[in-house]
Amino acid sequence: MYQGPAPVGTTAICGYCGASTPVGVDLRCAHCGGGIRALEPFAVECGWCDASNRRDQTDTCRSCGGPLPALPGGNPGPRPPEPVRRLPDGYENRIKYWKNVFVLIGMLFTLCFFWTIVFAAIGIPMWIHGKRRAERKLAALGRGVATRGRITKIEVDTSEEINGRNPWRIDYEFDMPSGRASGWAHAWDPSHARRSVGDVLWIVYVTESPDQNAIWPPIH
């Protein structure tokens, strides 16, 4: 994954901690102290807005400014900010409505076929499920406590398909003061093929309801 050392006087992405750091004469990361090396070209999709970014050149999305997913196989990157966190503009509406399949289908069935009991009986529960699912993720990302987690399983989920593509299902576990909990996430970005069981991630969770948890930064 690494090439030669980055030129002095430039800004580089540290291969050890994933942070953006100025490159000085000692060729050491200003954040973790690791030796600086230039990363190979590596594109990832932003979990906040879906924009594609060269992860070897930046650790924040050039479109929305949100932090990008951690590099596969390495350090999970900088610790999430303390809550309450301000999420990138537009993300809340995207996850609640425009990127929420359950809400979109539920609204379609309920509003367009409101005169039929059958469609309403299907649409309203889907609408409610999608809304609650989005609210749980937003609660974790916005005010959840940060902890280290690790991937326990990663595989292509053939039970779901959009435009001929299947998502990755990423299962993870994380530690809490009261014990250990788990969660999972779907991811569509092909770059997740590089991730492996044991990779470390930041997880944010709601203390009073640990089943409300999410990967930080979110993945696409």
Secondary structure, DSSP 8 states (H G I E B T S, - for coil): -B-S---TTSEEE-TTT--EEE--TT-B-TTT--B---B---EEE-TTT--EEETTT-SB-TTT--B----TTS---S----SS----TTHHHIIIIIT-HHHHHHHHHHHHTTT-HHHHHHHHHHHHHHHHHHHHHHHHHHH-EEEEEEEEEEEE-TT--BTTB--EEEEEEEEETTEEEEEEEEE--GGGGG--TT-EEEEEEETTEEEEEEEES---
